[in-house]
Amino acid sequence: MKKLSILSGLFIFGFSNFGFSQTSEQFEQIGYLLEDALLYSKQYLIPATDAAVYQASSAWMHSAKKKENWEINVRIHGNMFFVPNSDRSFTIANSDFQFLQLEGTQSTAEVPTAIGNDDTYYLVGDLDGQQVRLKTPKGVNQETINYPYLDVSLALPSGTELIGRFSTKTNLKRGYYQVYGVGLKHNISQYFPSLEPKNIHISAMSFYSNEDISFDFLDVNTSFGNLGINNLNGIVDTFHYQLAVSKEIKKFEILGSFIVNSSMFNYLVSGEKGAIEDIIPAQQIINQLLDTIEKRKTNYIGEIAVNYTLNKFNFLSAFAFGKFFNYNLGVSYKIN
């Protein structure tokens, strides 16, 4: 079905818009090349977007306590995501592809995902008698992925708190990562008077985050021009739901949380369009096909956090775990 969609798109766009200067065999070869790029893109980027959800889930709740009305806190965080070995690479084989083949005599190779190492291989193909040769994309080649961000909270009446989060684009050697979000926290333990004297607090929170992660992808030059798929983006919309219970011990508060999130993933190639766009709209075609791999995923995440209060400052250390592991360190300042 995908192959027919690619070839149909090429014939519709190519023949109707640009005439018959290219043969049906040439369009078929370009179709196979785009199909191979689509196959590679899914396996390359999906581990990174899965990881981005974990990074965006961590340390939203500094405290389960009910805040004083109109209290404002400004927080600076440093997030550290531990890249798992299982998601750093995937296997490609010549039998997977319609157009491309590994250069040389080997028929399979272990290549990096976007969060893998910086190993590279060459893939080659023949387009109308001209060799197409491209280098496989590298990963970030980092044991951990770190980024800073800022969040601000405002305590509303009735034990409710509004929280916003924002990070600038964080460079990842061969791409960037950016997140923003907004959430509402509500204190539940206020409805159980027996809990407060015991310094036990319960809060629930729901929040939304948008994660944008981008990586350099395939620089494909053909006799008809560059394909214009040099950059690959994953955009993730996530709704999170968190329940936290905490216990105060002097100036420390120990929190245990359970987080459920549901994410919708969207993938697209972007960047400057290639010269091949004079013949076919390659970016448009492959982006339409990338839409077919959009899907929703649900994650279940545990989080343990400890915060320490010193005058108007609060220091938070949080560790999230599940499929992945994520560590977060934050410092907040109470404005009023």
C-alpha positions in Angstrom: 0.0 0.0 0.0 2.8 2.5 0.9 4.6 1.6 -2.3 1.5 2.2 -4.4 0.9 5.5 -2.6 4.5 6.7 -3.3 4.4 5.7 -6.9 0.9 7.1 -7.5 2.0 10.4 -5.9 5.0 10.6 -8.1 3.1 9.9 -11.3 0.3 12.3 -10.4 2.6 15.2 -9.4 5.4 14.4 -11.9 3.4 13.7 -15.1 0.6 16.1 -14.6 2.7 19.0 -13.5 5.9 18.6 -15.4 5.1 16.6 -18.5 6.8 13.4 -19.7 10.5 14.4 -19.6 11.1 11.6 -17.1 10.3 8.0 -17.9 8.1 5.8 -15.8 11.1 3.7 -14.8 12.8 6.9 -13.4 9.8 7.8 -11.4 9.6 4.2 -10.1 13.2 4.4 -9.0 12.7 7.7 -7.2 9.6 6.2 -5.5 11.7 3.3 -4.2 14.3 5.7 -2.9 11.6 7.7 -1.0 10.2 4.5 0.3 13.6 3.5 1.7 14.0 6.9 3.3 10.6 6.5 4.9 11.6 3.1 6.3 14.9 4.5 7.7 13.3 7.6 9.2 10.9 5.6 11.4 13.5 3.5 13.0 15.9 6.4 13.3 13.7 9.0 15.1 11.1 7.0 17.1 13.5 6.2 20.0 14.2 9.9 20.4 10.6 11.0 20.5 9.8 8.2 23.0 12.6 9.6 25.2 11.3 13.2 24.8 8.1 12.2 26.5 10.0 11.1 29.6 12.0 14.2 29.6 8.9 16.3 29.5 7.1 14.4 32.3 9.6 15.0 35.0 9.5 17.3 38.1 6.4 19.2 37.4 5.3 19.0 41.0 7.8 20.5 43.5 5.5 19.9 46.4 2.2 18.2 47.2 1.5 20.9 49.8 -1.3 23.4 49.5 0.3 26.8 48.7 -0.8 30.2 50.0 -3.1 32.1 47.7 -1.2 34.1 45.0 2.2 32.7 45.9 4.5 32.9 42.9 7.6 30.7 42.5 10.2 30.9 39.7 12.2 27.7 39.1 15.3 26.8 37.1 15.8 23.1 36.2 18.5 21.0 34.8 17.2 17.7 33.3 19.4 14.6 32.6 18.0 11.8 30.5 19.9 8.5 30.6 20.2 7.0 27.1 19.5 3.2 27.2 21.7 0.9 25.2 18.6 -0.9 23.7 17.5 2.3 21.9 20.9 3.4 20.6 20.9 1.4 17.4 18.9 -0.7 15.0 19.8 -3.2 12.3 19.4 -2.6 8.5 19.8 -5.2 5.8 19.9 -5.0 2.1 16.7 -7.1 2.0 14.9 -4.2 3.8 15.4 -1.8 0.9 13.9 -1.4 -2.6 16.5 1.0 -4.0 19.4 1.4 -1.5 22.1 -1.2 -0.6 25.0 -1.1 1.8 28.2 -0.2 0.1 30.7 -3.0 -0.1 30.2 -6.7 0.5 28.3 -6.6 3.8 24.6 -7.2 3.7 23.6 -6.0 7.2 24.8 -3.3 9.6 24.1 -2.0 13.1 23.4 1.8 12.6 22.7 4.4 15.2 19.3 5.9 16.1 19.0 9.6 16.7 20.1 9.0 20.3 22.8 6.5 19.4 26.5 6.8 18.6 28.2 8.6 15.6 29.0 5.5 13.5 28.3 6.0 9.8 27.9 3.7 6.8 27.3 4.4 3.1 24.2 3.4 1.2 24.3 3.3 -2.6 21.8 2.9 -5.4 21.5 3.4 -9.2 19.2 6.0 -10.6 19.1 6.1 -14.4 22.7 4.9 -14.6 24.0 7.5 -12.1 25.1 6.3 -8.7 23.3 7.7 -5.6 25.6 7.5 -2.6 24.6 8.8 0.9 26.0 8.6 4.4 23.7 7.3 7.1 22.8 9.9 9.8 24.7 10.0 13.1 23.3 9.9 16.6 24.0 12.4 19.4 26.7 10.1 20.8 26.0 11.0 24.4 25.5 8.8 27.4 23.1 11.4 28.8 21.0 14.2 27.2 21.0 17.4 29.3 18.9 20.5 28.9 17.9 23.5 31.1 14.4 25.0 31.3 12.4 27.4 33.3 9.0 27.1 35.0 6.8 29.5 36.9 3.9 28.7 39.3 1.1 30.8 40.6 -1.0 29.6 43.6 -4.7 30.2 43.0 -7.5 30.0 45.6 -9.0 26.7 46.8 -5.6 24.8 46.7 -5.1 25.1 43.0 -1.8 25.9 41.3 -1.1 27.0 37.7 2.3 26.0 36.4 4.0 26.9 33.1 7.2 25.5 31.6 9.5 26.6 28.8 12.9 25.8 27.4 14.9 27.4 24.7 16.1 25.3 21.8 18.8 23.0 23.3 21.5 21.9 20.9 22.0 18.2 20.6 25.2 18.2 18.4 23.2 17.3 15.3 19.8 18.7 16.1 17.8 20.4 18.9 15.3 19.7 21.6 12.6 22.1 22.9 9.7 21.8 25.3 6.9 23.9 26.6 3.8 23.2 28.6 1.1 24.2 31.1 -0.6 22.4 34.0 -2.9 22.6 36.9 -2.3 21.1 40.3 -5.0 20.7 43.0 -4.4 19.8 46.6 -6.6 16.8 47.8 -5.5 16.4 51.3 -7.2 19.7 52.3 -10.4 17.7 52.3 -9.1 15.3 54.9 -8.3 17.3 58.1 -6.7 14.4 59.8 -3.8 14.3 57.3 -2.4 17.9 57.8 -1.4 17.4 61.5 0.6 14.3 60.3 2.4 16.4 57.6 1.0 14.2 54.9 -0.1 15.9 51.6 -1.8 14.6 48.5 -2.2 16.4 45.2 -3.3 15.6 41.7 -2.1 17.3 38.6 -2.9 17.4 34.9 -0.6 19.0 32.4 0.0 19.4 28.7 3.4 19.5 27.0 4.7 19.9 23.5 8.1 18.4 22.6 9.9 19.4 19.4 13.0 17.3 18.5 15.0 17.7 15.3 17.9 15.9 13.8 20.1 16.1 10.7 18.9 13.3 8.4 19.7 12.1 4.8 21.6 14.3 2.4 20.6 12.6 -0.8 21.9 14.0 -4.1 20.7 12.5 -7.4 21.1 13.4 -11.1 17.8 15.3 -10.7 19.0 17.3 -7.7 19.0 17.0 -3.9 15.9 15.4 -2.3 15.6 18.0 0.4 15.2 15.6 3.3 18.2 16.8 5.2 16.3 17.4 8.4 13.8 15.2 10.3 11.4 16.5 13.0 9.4 14.7 15.6 6.6 16.8 17.3 4.9 15.3 20.3 1.7 16.5 22.0 1.4 14.9 25.4 -1.3 15.0 28.1 0.0 13.9 31.6 -1.9 13.0 34.7 -0.1 12.8 38.1 -1.0 11.7 41.6 1.5 12.5 44.4 1.7 11.8 48.1 4.3 13.5 50.3 5.5 13.4 53.8 7.2 16.4 55.5 10.2 15.7 57.8 11.4 19.0 59.2 12.6 21.0 56.2 12.5 18.0 53.9 9.5 16.8 51.8 9.6 13.4 50.3 7.3 12.8 47.4 6.2 9.6 45.6 4.2 10.1 42.3 2.5 8.0 39.7 2.3 9.5 36.2 0.2 8.4 33.2 0.6 10.2 29.9 -0.8 9.9 26.5 1.2 11.2 23.5 0.4 11.8 19.8 3.5 11.7 17.6 3.9 13.6 14.3 6.9 13.2 12.1 8.0 15.3 9.1 11.0 16.2 7.0 11.8 19.9 6.9 14.5 22.3 6.0 15.4 23.7 2.6 13.7 22.0 -0.3 16.0 20.3 -2.8 16.4 20.9 -6.5 14.4 17.8 -7.3 11.3 19.9 -6.3 11.5 21.2 -9.9 10.4 17.7 -11.0 8.5 16.3 -8.0 7.4 17.7 -4.6 9.5 15.2 -2.7 9.0 16.8 0.8 5.3 16.9 0.4 5.0 13.3 -0.8 7.2 11.9 2.0 5.5 14.0 4.7 2.1 12.7 3.6 3.5 9.2 4.0 5.0 10.1 7.4 1.5 11.0 8.5 0.6 7.4 8.2 2.9 6.5 11.1 1.4 9.0 13.5 0.2 7.1 16.5 -0.8 7.5 20.2 1.3 5.9 23.0 0.6 5.6 26.7 3.3 5.6 29.3 3.3 4.7 33.0 6.0 6.5 35.0 7.0 6.4 38.7 8.8 9.4 40.3 10.5 9.8 43.6 11.5 13.3 44.6 12.9 15.1 47.6 12.8 18.8 48.2 14.5 20.9 50.8 13.3 24.4 51.9 15.7 27.1 53.0 14.0 30.5 53.5 12.6 31.5 50.2 14.5 28.9 48.3 13.5 25.3 47.5 15.8 22.6 46.2 14.4 19.7 44.3 15.9 16.4 43.3 13.6 14.1 41.3 14.1 10.6 39.7 11.6 9.3 37.1 11.6 5.6 36.1 9.7 3.2 33.8 10.8 2.3 30.3 13.5 5.0 30.7 15.3 6.8 33.5 15.4 10.5 34.0 16.9 12.7 36.6 16.0 16.3 37.4 17.5 18.9 39.6 15.7 22.2 40.3 16.0 25.4 42.3 13.0 27.6 43.0 12.6 31.1 44.5 9.5 32.3 46.2 8.7 35.8 45.0 5.9 36.5 47.5 
